[in-house]
Amino acid sequence: MSEDGRREGLIWSKLDGGNWSKLWFSLRMNKLHYRLDPEIKTDLGSLEVFGSTIKKIIDPNSFRKNLFEIELKDEEKHLFSCISEEELELWVNSLNFSAQNKFIPPKSPPPALPPKLNEIQKARLKSALNSLNFSAQNKFIPPKSPPPALP
């Protein structure tokens, strides 16, 4: 699992007690999203994993192996079957971590501060501000008659 709580892959699942189906699952933050295919960007749904119970299941009567179950906070149960024991361990560990640790999205970084001015830029800025102050303090009075035409 990566540091941001992600894991993804194909898993056989029996959601809501239905039939077994192979779906693409993505664990992001504290939600287990599922879709038909990794190329399809629209989720069929998601399960809130935080606060749930994840446990391995051994069922000698099942034709599926490498089983685990997620029991959500509302006691709803879902059954899953991984393709290997290694995948089972990875998923159970990742899901248990996500079930016990609330992920809080990182805050966006503060806006960058403007760069510091060098001495030449400071002098130019000071001169410009002084010119503005002079103009603001001294009212411009236009001449009463037009200036003479130049020869």
C-alpha positions as CSV (number, residue, x, y, z in Angstrom):
1,M,0.0,0.0,0.0
2,S,1.3,3.4,-0.8
3,E,1.6,6.2,1.8
4,D,-1.7,7.8,0.7
5,G,-3.7,4.6,1.4
6,R,-4.0,3.3,-2.1
7,R,-4.2,-0.3,-3.4
8,E,-5.9,-1.5,-6.5
9,G,-6.5,-4.7,-8.4
10,L,-8.9,-7.4,-9.7
11,I,-10.7,-9.3,-6.9
12,W,-13.6,-11.8,-7.0
13,S,-16.4,-10.4,-4.8
14,K,-19.8,-11.3,-3.5
15,L,-21.3,-7.9,-2.7
16,D,-24.5,-7.8,-0.8
17,G,-24.7,-11.6,-0.8
18,G,-25.1,-11.8,-4.6
19,N,-23.2,-13.9,-7.1
20,W,-19.5,-14.0,-7.4
21,S,-18.2,-11.4,-9.9
22,K,-14.7,-10.2,-10.8
23,L,-14.4,-6.5,-10.3
24,W,-11.6,-3.9,-10.3
25,F,-11.2,-2.5,-6.7
26,S,-9.4,0.7,-5.7
27,L,-8.7,1.5,-2.1
28,R,-8.3,5.2,-1.8
29,M,-8.2,7.0,1.5
30,N,-10.8,5.1,3.4
31,K,-13.1,4.0,0.6
32,L,-13.0,0.8,-1.4
33,H,-14.3,1.8,-4.9
34,Y,-15.3,-0.8,-7.4
35,R,-15.9,-0.9,-11.2
36,L,-16.1,-3.4,-14.0
37,D,-12.8,-2.6,-15.5
38,P,-9.7,-0.4,-14.6
39,E,-10.1,1.5,-17.9
40,I,-13.7,2.6,-17.0
41,K,-13.4,5.6,-14.8
42,T,-17.0,5.5,-13.4
43,D,-17.4,3.6,-10.2
44,L,-20.2,1.2,-9.7
45,G,-20.1,2.0,-6.0
46,S,-17.9,2.2,-3.0
47,L,-17.7,0.9,0.6
48,E,-16.6,3.1,3.5
49,V,-13.8,1.0,5.1
50,F,-13.0,3.2,8.1
51,G,-14.4,1.6,11.3
52,S,-15.1,-1.7,9.6
53,T,-13.8,-5.2,10.5
54,I,-11.7,-7.1,8.0
55,K,-10.9,-10.8,8.6
56,K,-9.7,-13.8,6.6
57,I,-12.2,-16.5,6.1
58,I,-11.5,-20.2,5.8
59,D,-14.4,-22.0,4.2
60,P,-13.6,-25.6,3.2
61,N,-17.0,-25.8,1.4
62,S,-16.2,-22.9,-0.9
63,F,-14.7,-23.4,-4.4
64,R,-13.1,-19.9,-3.9
65,K,-9.9,-19.7,-2.0
66,N,-8.0,-16.8,-0.3
67,L,-11.2,-15.4,1.2
68,F,-11.7,-12.3,3.3
69,E,-14.7,-10.5,4.6
70,I,-15.4,-6.9,5.3
71,E,-18.1,-6.1,7.9
72,L,-19.0,-2.5,7.7
73,K,-20.0,-0.3,10.6
74,D,-23.7,-1.0,9.8
75,E,-23.0,-4.8,10.1
76,E,-23.4,-5.3,6.3
77,K,-21.0,-8.0,5.2
78,H,-19.2,-8.5,1.9
79,L,-17.1,-11.5,0.8
80,F,-14.0,-11.3,-1.4
81,S,-11.6,-13.8,-3.0
82,C,-8.0,-13.0,-4.1
83,I,-6.1,-14.7,-6.8
84,S,-3.3,-15.7,-4.5
85,E,-2.4,-15.9,-0.8
86,E,0.1,-13.1,-1.3
87,E,-2.6,-10.8,-2.7
88,L,-4.9,-11.8,0.2
89,E,-2.2,-10.7,2.7
90,L,-1.7,-7.4,0.9
91,W,-5.4,-6.6,0.7
92,V,-6.2,-7.6,4.3
93,N,-3.2,-5.6,5.6
94,S,-4.1,-2.5,3.5
95,L,-7.8,-2.7,4.4
96,N,-7.1,-3.2,8.1
97,F,-4.8,-0.2,8.1
98,S,-7.5,1.9,6.3
99,A,-10.2,0.6,8.7
100,Q,-8.2,1.8,11.7
101,N,-6.7,5.0,10.4
102,K,-8.8,7.9,9.2
103,F,-7.1,9.5,6.2
104,I,-7.3,13.3,6.1
105,P,-6.5,14.8,2.7
106,P,-3.5,17.1,2.8
107,K,-4.3,20.8,2.8
108,S,-3.2,22.6,-0.3
109,P,0.1,24.4,0.2
110,P,-0.1,28.1,1.1
111,P,0.3,30.5,-1.8
112,A,3.9,31.2,-2.7
113,L,5.3,34.4,-1.3
114,P,6.5,37.0,-3.8
115,P,10.2,36.9,-4.4
116,K,12.4,39.3,-2.3
117,L,13.3,42.5,-4.0
118,N,17.0,43.2,-4.7
119,E,18.4,46.7,-3.9
120,I,17.9,48.0,-7.4
121,Q,14.3,46.9,-7.5
122,K,13.7,48.5,-4.0
123,A,15.2,51.8,-5.2
124,R,13.0,51.8,-8.3
125,L,9.9,51.0,-6.3
126,K,10.8,53.7,-3.8
127,S,11.2,56.2,-6.6
128,A,7.9,55.3,-8.2
129,L,6.1,55.5,-4.9
130,N,7.7,58.9,-4.2
131,S,6.5,60.1,-7.6
132,L,3.0,58.9,-6.9
133,N,3.0,60.6,-3.5
134,F,4.3,63.9,-5.1
135,S,1.5,63.7,-7.7
136,A,-1.1,63.0,-5.1
137,Q,0.0,65.9,-2.9
138,N,0.4,68.5,-5.6
139,K,-2.7,69.2,-7.7
140,F,-2.0,69.7,-11.3
141,I,-3.5,73.0,-12.6
142,P,-3.8,73.2,-16.4
143,P,-2.8,76.5,-18.1
144,K,-5.6,78.9,-18.7
145,S,-4.7,79.6,-22.3
146,P,-3.3,77.2,-24.9
147,P,0.4,77.3,-25.2
148,P,1.8,79.2,-28.2
149,A,2.3,77.3,-31.4
150,L,5.8,76.4,-32.2
151,P,7.3,77.9,-35.4
